[in-house]
Amino acid sequence: MSPEEKIKLLQNVEFFSPLDETIQRRIISECKEVSLKPDEILFKEGEAANSMYLILSGLMAVFNENKTLALRTPGKYFGEMALLESKPRTASVKAVEPSLLIELNKEE
């Protein structure tokens, strides 16, 4: 996926689209990409939180005690409150299908 494709996809993310294009490109180029296989867990409930994730492709499930709370698709994000408050996660997240994410931490 090219940087332009990533930016176009992330234009639907409410905090990403108002950013200057230079900042958008820096986020795309400097932030870590995370690739997950189906059923691979990104993080578990109760783990320390210091990142949020933007979904580039795939499908992610937010769940608690094996009950799906939400599904997240490309252009969506999750983990934002954990990033702001540095509290333990209140749910787990796993890939439903092969997925590609961008991880933003406090420094970014």
C-alpha distances in whole Angstrom, upper triangle without the diagonal:
4,7,8,6,7,10,11,10,12,15,17,18,21,21,18,18,22,21,21,18,18,19,15,14,16,15,11,12,15,15,14,12,13,13,16,17,19,23,21,23,21,24,28,30,33,30,30,27,26,22,20,17,14,13,9,9,13,16,18,22,25,28,31,34,32,32,29,29,25,22,19,16,13,14,17,18,21,23,24,28,28,26,29,32,31,33,32,30,31,29,27,23,22,19,20,17,14,12,10,12,12,16,18,22,25,24,21
4,5,5,6,9,10,11,12,14,17,18,21,21,17,17,20,19,18,15,16,16,13,11,14,13,10,10,14,14,15,13,16,16,19,21,23,26,25,26,24,27,30,33,35,32,32,29,27,23,21,18,16,15,11,13,16,19,21,25,27,31,34,37,35,35,31,31,28,25,21,19,15,15,18,19,22,25,25,29,29,27,29,32,32,34,34,31,33,31,29,26,25,22,23,21,18,16,13,14,13,17,19,22,25,24,20
4,5,5,6,9,10,10,12,15,16,18,18,14,14,17,15,15,11,12,12,10,7,10,10,7,8,11,12,13,12,15,16,20,22,24,27,25,26,23,26,30,32,33,31,30,27,25,21,19,17,14,14,11,13,17,20,22,25,27,30,34,36,35,35,31,31,28,25,21,19,15,14,17,18,21,23,23,26,27,24,26,30,29,32,32,30,32,30,29,25,25,23,24,22,19,17,13,13,12,15,16,19,22,21,17
4,5,5,6,9,10,11,14,15,18,17,14,13,16,15,14,11,12,13,10,9,12,12,9,11,15,15,17,15,18,19,22,24,26,29,27,28,26,28,32,34,36,33,32,29,27,23,21,18,15,15,12,14,18,21,23,26,28,31,35,38,36,36,32,31,28,25,21,19,15,14,17,18,22,24,24,28,28,26,28,31,31,34,34,32,33,32,30,27,27,24,25,23,21,18,16,15,14,18,18,22,24,23,20
4,5,5,6,9,10,12,14,17,17,14,14,17,16,16,13,15,16,12,11,14,14,10,13,16,16,17,14,17,17,19,21,23,26,25,26,24,26,30,32,34,32,31,28,26,23,20,17,14,13,9,11,15,18,20,23,25,29,32,35,33,33,29,29,25,22,19,15,12,11,15,17,20,23,23,27,27,25,28,31,31,33,33,30,32,30,28,25,24,21,22,20,18,15,13,13,13,17,18,22,25,24,21
4,5,5,6,9,11,11,15,15,11,12,15,14,15,12,14,13,10,9,12,10,7,10,13,12,13,11,14,15,17,20,21,24,22,23,20,23,27,28,30,28,28,24,23,19,16,13,10,10,7,9,13,16,17,21,22,26,29,32,31,30,27,26,23,20,16,14,10,9,12,13,17,19,19,23,24,22,24,27,27,29,29,27,28,27,25,22,21,19,20,19,17,14,11,10,10,13,14,18,21,21,17
4,5,5,6,9,10,13,12,9,9,12,11,11,9,11,11,7,7,11,10,7,11,13,13,15,14,17,18,20,23,25,27,25,26,23,25,28,30,32,30,29,25,23,19,17,15,11,12,9,13,16,18,20,23,24,28,31,34,33,32,29,27,24,22,18,15,12,10,13,14,17,20,19,23,24,22,23,27,27,29,30,27,29,28,27,24,24,22,23,22,20,17,14,13,12,15,15,18,20,20,16
4,6,5,8,10,13,14,10,9,13,13,13,11,14,14,10,11,14,13,11,14,17,17,18,17,19,19,22,24,25,27,27,27,24,27,30,31,33,32,31,28,26,22,19,16,13,12,10,13,16,18,20,23,24,28,32,35,33,32,28,27,24,21,17,15,11,9,13,15,19,21,21,24,26,24,25,29,29,31,32,29,30,29,28,25,24,22,23,22,20,17,15,15,14,17,18,21,24,24,20
4,6,7,8,12,13,10,10,14,14,16,14,16,15,12,13,15,13,11,15,17,16,17,15,16,17,19,21,21,24,23,23,21,24,27,28,30,29,28,25,24,20,17,14,10,9,7,9,12,14,16,19,21,24,28,31,30,28,25,24,20,17,14,11,7,6,9,12,16,19,18,22,23,22,24,27,27,29,29,26,27,25,24,21,21,19,19,18,17,14,12,12,12,15,16,20,22,23,19
4,5,5,9,9,7,7,11,11,13,12,14,13,9,11,13,11,10,13,15,14,15,14,16,17,19,21,22,24,23,23,20,22,25,26,28,27,26,22,21,17,14,11,8,8,8,11,14,15,16,19,20,23,27,30,29,28,24,23,19,17,13,11,8,5,8,9,13,16,15,19,20,19,20,23,24,26,26,24,25,24,23,20,20,19,20,19,18,15,13,11,10,13,13,17,19,20,16
4,5,8,9,6,5,8,10,11,11,14,13,9,12,15,13,12,16,18,16,19,18,19,21,23,25,26,27,27,26,24,25,28,29,31,29,29,25,23,20,17,15,11,12,11,14,17,18,19,22,22,26,29,33,32,30,27,25,21,19,16,14,11,8,10,12,16,18,17,20,22,21,22,25,26,28,29,26,27,26,26,23,24,22,23,23,22,18,17,15,14,16,16,19,21,22,18
4,6,9,8,7,10,12,15,14,17,16,13,15,18,15,15,18,20,18,20,19,20,21,22,24,24,26,26,25,23,24,27,27,29,28,28,24,23,20,16,14,11,11,11,14,16,16,17,19,20,24,27,30,29,27,24,22,18,16,13,11,9,6,8,10,14,17,16,19,21,20,21,24,25,27,27,25,25,24,24,21,22,21,21,21,21,18,17,15,15,17,17,20,22,23,19
4,6,5,6,9,11,14,14,16,14,12,15,16,13,13,17,18,16,18,17,18,20,21,23,24,25,24,23,20,22,24,24,26,25,24,21,19,16,13,11,8,10,11,14,16,16,16,18,18,22,24,28,27,26,22,20,17,16,12,11,10,6,6,7,11,13,12,15,17,16,17,20,22,23,24,21,22,21,21,19,20,20,21,21,21,17,16,13,13,14,13,17,18,19,16
4,6,6,8,10,13,15,17,15,13,16,17,15,16,19,20,18,20,20,21,23,24,27,27,28,27,26,23,24,26,25,27,26,25,21,20,17,14,14,11,13,15,18,19,19,19,20,20,23,26,30,29,27,24,21,18,18,15,15,13,10,9,10,12,14,12,15,18,16,16,19,21,23,24,22,23,22,23,21,23,23,24,24,24,21,19,17,16,16,15,18,18,20,17
4,6,6,7,11,13,15,12,11,14,15,12,14,17,17,16,18,19,20,23,24,27,28,28,27,26,22,23,25,25,26,25,23,20,18,15,12,13,11,14,15,19,21,21,20,22,21,24,26,30,30,29,26,23,20,20,17,17,15,11,11,10,12,14,11,14,16,14,14,17,19,21,23,21,22,22,23,21,23,23,25,26,25,21,19,16,14,15,13,15,15,16,14
4,6,6,9,10,12,9,7,11,12,9,11,14,15,14,16,16,18,21,23,26,27,28,26,25,22,23,26,26,27,26,24,21,19,16,13,12,10,12,13,17,19,20,20,22,22,25,28,31,31,30,27,24,21,20,17,16,14,10,11,11,13,15,13,16,18,16,16,20,21,23,25,23,24,24,24,22,23,23,25,24,23,20,17,15,12,13,12,15,15,16,13
4,5,8,9,12,10,8,12,13,12,13,16,17,17,19,19,21,23,25,28,29,30,29,28,25,27,29,30,31,30,28,24,22,19,16,16,13,15,15,18,21,21,22,24,24,28,31,34,34,32,29,26,23,22,18,17,15,11,12,13,16,18,16,19,21,19,20,23,25,27,28,26,27,27,27,25,26,25,26,26,25,22,19,17,15,17,16,18,19,20,16
4,7,9,12,10,9,13,14,13,15,18,19,18,21,22,24,26,28,31,32,33,32,31,28,29,31,31,32,31,29,25,23,21,18,18,16,18,18,22,24,25,25,27,27,30,33,36,36,35,31,29,26,25,21,21,18,15,15,16,18,20,17,20,22,20,19,23,25,27,29,28,29,29,29,27,29,28,30,30,29,25,23,20,18,19,17,19,19,19,16
4,6,8,6,6,10,11,10,12,15,15,15,19,20,22,25,27,31,32,33,31,30,27,28,31,31,32,30,28,24,22,19,17,17,15,18,18,21,24,25,25,27,27,31,33,37,37,35,32,30,27,26,22,21,19,15,16,16,19,20,17,20,22,19,19,22,24,27,28,27,29,29,29,27,29,28,30,30,28,25,22,19,16,17,15,17,17,17,13
4,5,5,6,9,10,11,13,14,15,16,20,21,24,27,29,32,34,35,34,33,29,31,34,34,35,33,31,27,24,22,20,20,18,20,19,23,26,28,28,31,30,34,36,40,40,39,35,33,30,29,25,24,21,18,19,19,22,23,20,23,25,22,22,26,27,30,32,30,32,32,32,30,31,30,32,32,30,27,23,21,18,19,17,19,19,18,15
4,5,5,6,9,10,10,12,14,15,19,19,22,25,28,31,32,34,33,32,29,30,34,35,36,33,32,28,25,22,20,19,17,19,18,21,25,26,27,30,30,34,37,40,40,39,35,34,30,29,25,23,20,17,19,19,22,24,22,25,26,23,24,27,28,31,33,31,33,33,32,30,30,29,31,30,28,25,22,20,17,19,17,20,20,19,15
4,5,5,6,9,10,11,12,14,17,19,22,25,28,31,33,35,33,32,29,30,34,35,35,33,31,27,24,22,21,20,18,20,19,23,26,28,28,31,31,35,38,41,41,40,37,35,32,30,27,25,22,19,21,21,23,24,22,25,26,23,23,27,28,31,32,31,34,33,33,30,31,30,32,31,29,26,22,20,17,18,16,19,19,17,14
4,5,5,6,9,10,10,12,15,17,20,23,26,29,31,33,30,30,26,27,30,31,32,30,27,24,21,18,17,17,15,18,17,21,25,26,26,29,28,32,34,38,38,37,34,32,29,28,24,23,20,17,19,18,20,21,19,22,22,19,20,23,24,27,29,28,30,30,30,27,29,28,30,30,28,24,20,18,15,15,13,15,15,14,10
4,5,5,6,9,10,11,14,15,18,20,23,26,28,30,28,27,24,26,29,30,31,29,27,23,20,17,16,15,13,15,14,18,21,23,23,26,26,30,32,36,35,35,31,30,27,25,21,20,17,14,16,15,18,19,18,21,22,19,20,24,24,27,28,27,29,28,28,25,26,25,27,26,24,21,17,15,12,14,12,15,16,15,11
4,5,5,6,8,10,13,14,17,20,23,26,28,30,28,28,25,26,30,31,32,30,28,25,22,19,18,16,14,16,14,18,21,24,24,27,28,31,34,37,37,36,33,32,29,27,23,21,18,16,18,18,20,21,20,24,24,21,22,26,26,29,30,29,31,30,29,27,27,26,28,26,24,21,17,15,13,14,13,16,18,16,12
4,5,5,6,8,11,13,17,20,23,26,29,30,28,27,24,25,29,30,31,28,26,23,20,17,16,16,14,17,16,19,23,25,25,28,28,31,34,37,37,36,33,32,29,28,24,23,19,17,19,18,20,20,19,22,22,19,21,24,24,27,28,27,30,29,29,26,27,26,29,27,25,21,18,16,12,13,12,14,15,13,9
4,6,5,6,9,11,14,17,20,23,26,27,25,24,20,22,25,27,27,25,23,20,16,14,13,12,11,13,13,17,20,21,21,24,24,27,30,33,33,33,30,28,26,24,20,19,16,14,16,14,16,17,16,19,19,16,18,21,21,24,25,24,26,26,25,22,23,22,25,24,22,19,15,12,9,10,8,11,12,11,7
4,6,6,9,9,12,15,18,21,24,25,23,23,20,22,25,27,28,26,24,21,18,15,14,12,10,12,11,14,17,20,20,23,24,27,30,33,32,32,29,28,25,23,19,18,15,13,15,14,17,18,17,21,21,18,20,24,23,26,26,25,27,26,25,22,22,21,23,22,20,16,13,11,8,10,10,13,15,14,11
4,6,8,9,13,15,19,22,25,27,24,24,21,23,27,29,30,27,25,22,20,17,16,15,13,15,13,17,20,22,22,26,26,30,32,35,35,35,32,31,28,26,23,21,18,17,19,18,20,20,20,24,23,20,22,25,25,27,28,27,29,28,27,24,24,23,26,24,21,18,14,13,10,11,11,14,16,14,11
4,7,9,13,16,19,23,25,27,24,23,20,22,25,27,28,24,23,20,17,14,15,14,14,16,15,18,21,23,23,26,26,29,31,34,34,34,31,31,28,26,23,22,19,18,19,17,19,19,19,22,21,18,20,23,22,25,25,25,28,27,26,23,24,23,26,25,22,19,15,13,10,10,9,11,13,11,8
4,6,10,13,16,20,22,23,21,20,16,18,21,23,24,21,19,17,14,11,11,10,10,13,13,16,18,20,19,22,22,25,27,30,30,30,28,27,25,23,20,19,17,16,16,14,15,15,15,19,18,15,17,20,19,22,22,21,24,23,22,19,20,19,23,22,19,16,12,10,6,6,6,8,11,10,7
4,6,10,13,17,20,21,17,17,14,16,19,22,22,19,18,16,13,11,11,10,11,12,12,15,17,18,17,20,21,23,26,28,28,29,26,26,24,22,19,19,16,16,17,15,15,15,16,19,18,15,18,21,19,21,21,20,23,22,20,18,18,17,20,20,17,14,10,8,6,5,7,9,13,12,10
4,7,10,14,16,18,15,15,12,15,19,21,23,20,20,17,15,12,12,9,9,10,9,11,13,15,15,18,19,22,25,27,26,27,24,24,22,20,17,16,14,14,15,14,15,15,17,20,19,17,20,23,21,23,22,20,23,21,19,16,15,14,17,16,13,10,7,6,5,6,9,12,16,15,13
4,7,10,13,14,11,12,9,12,16,19,20,18,18,16,15,12,12,9,10,9,10,11,12,13,12,15,16,19,22,24,23,24,21,22,20,18,15,15,14,15,15,13,14,14,17,20,18,17,20,22,20,22,20,18,21,19,16,13,12,11,14,13,11,8,6,5,6,7,11,13,17,17,16
4,7,10,12,10,11,10,13,17,20,22,20,20,19,18,15,15,12,12,10,10,9,10,12,12,15,17,19,22,24,22,23,21,22,20,17,15,14,13,15,16,15,16,17,19,22,21,20,24,25,23,24,23,20,22,20,17,13,11,9,12,11,8,6,5,6,9,10,14,17,20,21,19
4,7,8,6,8,8,11,14,18,20,18,20,18,19,16,15,12,13,11,12,10,9,10,10,12,14,16,19,21,19,20,18,19,18,15,14,14,14,16,16,15,15,16,20,22,21,21,24,25,24,24,22,19,21,18,14,11,8,6,9,8,6,5,6,8,11,12,16,18,22,23,22
4,6,5,9,10,14,16,19,22,20,22,21,22,20,19,16,16,14,14,12,10,10,10,13,15,17,20,20,18,20,18,20,18,16,15,15,15,18,18,18,18,19,23,25,23,24,27,29,27,26,24,21,22,19,16,12,9,6,8,6,5,7,9,12,15,16,20,22,26,27,25
4,5,9,11,14,15,18,22,21,23,22,23,21,20,17,17,14,15,12,9,9,9,10,13,14,17,18,15,17,15,17,16,14,14,14,15,19,18,18,18,19,23,25,24,25,28,29,27,27,24,21,21,18,14,11,8,5,5,4,5,8,11,13,17,18,22,24,27,29,27
4,6,9,12,13,15,19,18,21,20,22,20,19,17,18,16,17,15,12,10,9,9,12,12,14,15,12,14,13,15,15,13,14,15,17,20,19,18,17,18,22,24,22,24,27,27,26,25,22,19,19,15,12,9,6,5,6,7,9,10,13,15,18,19,22,23,27,29,28
4,6,9,11,14,17,16,18,18,19,18,17,15,17,15,16,15,12,12,10,10,12,13,15,16,14,16,15,17,16,15,15,16,17,20,19,17,16,17,21,22,20,21,25,25,23,23,20,17,18,15,11,9,5,6,8,9,9,10,12,13,16,16,19,21,24,26,25
4,6,7,11,13,12,15,15,16,15,15,13,16,15,17,16,14,12,10,9,10,10,12,13,12,14,13,15,15,14,14,16,17,19,18,16,14,14,18,19,17,18,22,22,20,19,16,13,14,11,8,6,4,7,10,11,12,11,13,13,15,15,18,18,22,24,23
4,7,10,13,11,12,12,13,11,11,10,13,12,15,15,13,12,9,10,10,11,13,15,15,16,15,15,15,14,13,15,16,17,15,13,11,11,15,16,14,15,19,19,17,17,14,12,13,11,8,6,5,7,11,13,12,11,11,10,12,11,14,15,18,20,19
4,7,9,7,9,9,11,11,11,11,14,15,18,18,16,15,11,11,10,11,12,13,14,15,14,15,15,15,15,17,18,19,17,14,12,10,14,15,12,13,17,17,14,13,11,8,10,8,6,6,7,10,14,16,16,14,15,13,14,12,14,14,17,20,20
4,6,6,9,10,13,13,14,14,17,18,21,21,19,17,13,12,10,9,9,10,11,13,13,14,15,16,16,19,21,22,19,17,13,12,15,15,13,15,18,17,15,13,9,7,8,7,4,7,9,12,15,18,18,17,18,17,18,16,18,17,19,22,23
4,6,9,10,13,14,14,15,19,19,23,23,21,19,15,13,10,9,7,9,11,12,13,13,14,16,17,20,22,23,20,17,13,11,15,14,11,14,17,15,13,11,7,5,5,4,5,8,11,15,17,20,21,20,21,19,20,18,19,18,20,23,23
4,7,9,12,14,15,17,21,22,25,26,24,22,18,16,13,12,11,12,15,16,17,16,18,20,20,23,25,25,22,19,15,13,15,14,11,14,16,14,11,9,5,5,6,7,8,12,15,18,21,24,24,23,23,21,21,19,19,18,19,22,23
4,6,10,11,13,15,19,20,23,24,23,21,18,17,14,14,13,14,16,18,18,18,19,20,20,23,24,24,21,18,15,12,14,14,10,12,15,13,10,9,5,6,8,9,9,11,14,17,20,23,23,21,21,19,19,16,17,15,16,19,20
4,7,9,12,15,18,20,24,25,24,23,19,19,16,17,16,18,20,21,21,20,20,22,21,24,24,24,22,18,15,11,13,12,8,10,12,10,7,6,4,6,10,11,12,13,16,19,23,25,24,22,22,19,18,15,15,12,13,16,18
4,6,8,11,15,17,21,22,22,21,17,17,15,16,16,19,20,21,20,19,19,20,18,21,22,21,18,15,11,8,9,9,5,6,9,8,5,6,6,6,10,11,11,12,15,18,21,23,23,20,19,16,15,12,11,9,10,14,15
4,7,10,14,17,20,22,22,22,19,19,17,19,19,22,23,24,23,21,21,21,19,21,21,20,18,14,12,8,9,9,6,5,8,8,6,8,9,10,13,14,14,15,17,19,23,24,23,20,19,15,14,10,9,6,7,10,11
4,7,10,13,16,18,19,18,16,17,15,18,19,22,23,23,21,20,19,18,16,18,17,17,15,11,9,7,7,9,7,5,9,10,9,11,11,10,14,14,14,13,15,17,20,21,20,17,15,12,10,6,5,4,7,10,10
4,7,10,13,16,16,16,13,15,13,16,18,21,22,21,19,17,16,16,13,15,14,13,11,7,6,4,5,8,7,6,9,12,11,12,13,11,13,13,13,12,14,15,18,19,19,15,13,10,8,6,5,7,9,12,10
4,6,9,12,13,13,11,13,12,16,18,21,21,21,18,17,15,14,11,12,11,10,9,5,6,6,8,11,11,10,13,15,15,16,16,13,15,14,13,11,12,12,15,16,15,12,10,6,6,5,6,9,12,14,12
4,6,9,11,11,11,13,14,17,20,24,23,22,19,18,15,13,10,9,8,7,6,4,7,9,10,14,14,13,15,18,18,19,19,17,18,17,16,13,14,13,15,15,15,11,9,5,5,7,8,11,14,16,13
4,6,7,8,8,12,13,17,20,23,22,21,18,17,14,11,8,7,5,6,6,6,9,11,13,16,17,16,19,21,21,22,21,18,19,17,16,12,12,11,12,12,11,8,6,4,7,9,11,15,18,19,16
4,7,9,11,14,16,20,23,26,24,24,21,20,17,14,11,8,5,6,8,9,12,15,16,20,20,19,22,24,24,25,25,22,23,21,19,15,15,12,14,12,11,7,5,5,7,11,13,17,20,21,18
4,7,9,13,16,19,23,25,23,23,19,20,16,13,10,7,5,8,10,11,14,17,19,22,22,21,24,27,26,27,26,23,24,21,19,15,13,10,11,9,8,5,5,7,10,13,16,20,23,24,21
4,7,10,13,16,20,22,20,20,16,17,14,10,9,6,6,10,11,12,14,17,19,22,22,22,25,27,26,27,25,22,22,19,17,13,11,8,8,6,5,4,6,9,12,15,18,21,24,26,23
4,7,10,13,17,19,16,16,13,13,10,7,6,5,7,11,10,11,12,15,18,20,20,21,24,25,25,25,23,19,19,16,14,11,9,6,5,6,7,6,9,10,14,16,18,21,24,26,24
4,7,10,13,16,14,13,10,11,8,6,5,7,9,12,10,10,10,12,15,17,17,18,21,22,22,21,19,16,16,12,10,7,6,5,5,7,9,7,10,10,13,14,17,19,22,24,22
4,6,10,12,10,10,6,7,6,5,6,9,12,14,12,12,10,12,16,17,17,19,21,22,21,20,18,14,14,10,8,6,5,6,6,10,12,11,13,13,16,16,19,21,23,26,25
4,7,10,10,9,6,6,5,6,8,11,14,15,12,11,9,10,13,14,14,16,19,19,18,17,15,11,10,6,6,5,7,9,10,13,15,14,16,14,17,16,18,19,22,25,24
4,7,6,5,4,5,7,9,11,15,18,19,16,15,12,13,16,16,16,18,21,20,20,17,15,11,9,6,5,6,8,11,11,15,17,16,19,18,20,19,21,22,24,27,26
4,5,5,7,7,10,12,15,18,21,23,19,18,15,14,17,17,16,19,21,20,19,16,14,11,8,5,6,9,11,14,15,18,21,20,22,21,23,21,23,23,25,28,28
4,6,8,10,13,15,18,21,24,26,23,21,18,18,21,20,19,22,24,23,22,19,16,13,11,8,9,11,13,16,16,20,22,22,24,23,26,24,26,26,28,31,31
4,6,9,12,13,16,19,22,24,22,21,18,18,22,22,21,24,26,25,24,21,18,15,13,10,9,10,11,13,13,17,19,20,22,22,25,24,26,27,29,32,32
4,6,9,11,15,18,21,23,20,19,17,18,21,21,20,23,25,25,24,22,19,16,13,10,10,11,12,14,13,17,20,20,23,22,25,24,26,27,29,32,32
4,6,8,11,14,18,19,17,16,14,16,19,19,19,22,24,24,23,21,19,15,13,10,9,9,10,12,11,15,18,17,20,19,22,22,24,25,27,30,29
4,7,10,14,17,18,15,14,12,14,16,16,17,20,21,21,21,19,17,14,11,9,10,10,12,14,13,17,19,18,20,19,21,21,22,24,26,29,28
4,7,10,14,15,11,12,10,13,15,16,17,19,21,21,22,20,19,15,13,10,11,10,11,12,12,15,17,16,18,17,19,19,21,22,24,27,26
4,7,10,12,10,10,10,13,16,17,18,20,22,23,23,22,20,17,15,12,12,9,10,10,9,11,14,13,15,14,17,18,20,22,24,27,25
4,7,8,6,7,8,11,13,16,17,18,20,21,22,21,20,16,16,13,13,10,10,10,10,11,13,11,12,11,14,15,17,19,22,24,22
4,6,6,8,10,14,16,19,19,20,22,24,24,24,23,20,20,17,16,13,12,10,10,10,12,9,11,10,13,15,17,20,23,25,22
4,5,8,11,15,16,19,20,20,22,25,25,25,25,21,22,19,18,15,14,12,12,12,12,9,9,9,11,14,16,19,22,23,20
4,7,10,14,14,18,19,18,20,23,23,24,24,21,22,20,19,16,17,15,16,15,15,12,11,10,11,13,14,18,20,22,18
4,7,11,11,14,16,16,17,20,21,21,21,18,18,17,16,14,14,14,15,15,16,12,12,10,11,12,13,16,19,21,18
4,7,8,11,12,12,14,16,17,18,18,15,16,14,14,12,13,13,15,16,16,13,12,9,9,10,10,13,15,18,15
4,6,8,9,10,12,14,14,14,14,11,12,11,11,9,12,13,15,17,17,14,13,10,11,10,11,12,14,17,16
4,6,5,6,9,10,10,11,11,8,10,10,10,10,13,15,17,19,19,16,15,12,12,10,10,10,12,15,14
4,5,5,6,9,10,11,12,10,12,13,14,13,16,18,20,22,22,19,18,14,13,11,9,10,10,14,13
4,5,5,6,8,8,10,9,10,12,14,14,18,20,22,25,25,22,21,17,16,14,12,12,12,15,15
4,5,5,5,6,7,6,9,11,12,13,17,19,22,24,24,21,20,17,16,13,12,10,10,14,15
4,6,6,8,10,10,12,14,15,15,18,20,23,25,24,21,19,16,14,11,9,7,7,10,11
4,6,8,11,12,14,16,18,18,21,23,26,28,28,24,23,19,17,14,11,10,8,12,12
4,5,9,10,12,15,17,18,22,24,27,29,29,26,25,21,20,16,14,12,10,14,15
4,7,9,12,14,16,17,20,23,26,28,28,25,24,20,19,15,13,11,10,13,15
4,6,9,12,14,16,19,22,25,28,28,25,24,21,20,17,16,14,13,17,18
4,6,9,11,13,17,20,23,25,26,23,23,20,20,17,17,15,15,19,20
4,6,7,10,13,17,19,22,23,20,21,18,18,15,16,15,16,19,20
4,7,10,14,17,19,22,23,22,22,20,20,18,18,18,19,22,23
4,7,10,14,15,19,20,18,20,18,19,17,18,18,20,23,23
4,7,11,13,16,17,16,17,16,17,16,18,18,20,23,23
4,7,9,12,13,12,13,12,14,14,16,17,20,22,22
4,6,9,10,10,12,12,15,14,17,19,22,24,23
4,5,7,6,9,10,14,15,18,20,23,25,24
4,7,8,12,13,17,18,21,23,27,29,27
4,6,10,12,16,18,21,24,27,29,27
4,7,10,14,16,20,22,26,27,25
4,7,10,13,16,19,23,24,22
4,7,10,13,16,20,21,18
4,6,10,13,16,17,15
4,7,10,13,14,11
4,7,10,11,9
4,7,8,6
4,6,5
4,5
4
